[in-house]
Amino acid sequence: MATYLDRILVAHREAAALDRRDLGSLRAEADAAPTARGFATALARADGLAVIAEVKRRSPSKGALNADLDPTVMGRTYASGGATCLSVLTDEEFFGGSAADLAAARAASGLPVIRKDFTVGPADVLDTRVMGADAVLLIAAALDDGELAELHALAVEVGLDVLVETHDEAEVERALAVGATLVGVNQRDLVTFEVDTDRAVRVAPAIPAGVLRVAESGVRGPEDARRLADAGYDAVLVGESLVTAPDPAAAVAALRAIPARSRRA
């Protein structure tokens, strides 16, 4: 039986195969885009635990989370709560997102934004830059070693920060091998979409000093975030608990109040 990840990747790889746009022209557009806001720099400079607040309408496993979400309102709300950066889903078929959501949330918040999507080819990276994102997500589990290296290098060349998402120590090693300086540990299994709230703590020691650590998924509130900060994470990426919160700004503020462990050399 095909998993969630299988179905999503098949759809994205089929779309990439049908994309006939000229990469040279797309690269020229990316190179001409305004200077990015500095996603990684914002995380590194945060006082306390950095919070990447996510704009997300639905998920394949849980369905609608906030079907009527307005990215402009949510972006402004997150910023008022003290969010460090935003993450915006742009996958339409499985998550109900769009490039327009990213542009709206970025404009309303004034914050650096990562495009949250399933990046499978060079055009995806260049589109990320053209649509105005400041960082791109590369999922180690979705890419082979050659793809990961190629897409990471291209993203850096066009001025994007790169969050390489991992799930275990072997994937962390792969991320480091391509020069990743921003590594995420997703506590959600992309095969089953179940969350293991101990995963990030277990994997943290595999990420060396000098590399920014981001814990993704499974952050239900300040208690979870504090545990991750104590494990050495510089930032948490939080979606479901924020988009479903009665007061998203207050929920962000509660996470931002958590002190980060002393920055590692």
Phi, psi and omega in degrees: 000134181291138178275172174305312182298317179304311184295319180294315181293321177302314180298317182288322179289326175295318178296320179295322181293332181271353183283112184258011181294151179283121182294330179296317179293320180293322177297321178298320177297317180296317180295333181271355182294151178302156180303136180291161185277348178088072182295307181295322179298319179297320179295316183293330185267357183298139173271110187093190181291125178285145181237122172260105185268133190256138174263110191210120181275319184205171177224157181297329185274327186248355181073215184293131174254316178206077189300330183263016182307132175255114185297331177292311180296316183292321178299316179293321180295313178301317180297321180293334178276354178098018178305144180278316181213171174242153168240131182233124176289130176244356175289124183272314188297316187259335185237355177073021182260183180193164174297328178295324176300316181298312181299319182292314181294321180295316180295320184287326186270329186074010185258159171296146186228137171259136174280119179263108182199181180257091184279122184235353182203171182303321180298325178297318179296314181294320176301322180301317179290318182295322182285355173102006178290157180257347181208157179235148176262128171242123183262114184303322182293343183262354187229146172277176186299319180295316178296317181300316180294315182297312184288325177296314180297317180297317180300315179298319181300323183267008171093016178265144165281155185232120171263113177267118183271131180233171178228347181203179184296324180296321178288327174300316179300319178296320178297315181295329182294335179263006176090020181298134176245001179222107186240129176255148172242111181272121181278356176266125176289120184283355174272310182262340186067014173279152182255133175246103187287357175262351187300310184297322179295318179296320187276339185311316182299343180282347182264117187286165174301147180092350177252127179290133182254131177235125174266129184241140174071153176077013178265101186269347180173189184302325181297315177297316182296322180295320178297321180288322176297318179296333178279356176105009179282139179274335185208158171236140174255119190233127180240286190305313184291339178273315183290342178257000182287143176298326180226088184300325180297316179293325179294320176295314182301323180294325177288320181292339181285350182280127179288142175276151174297152181311135181302136181277148182293000000 
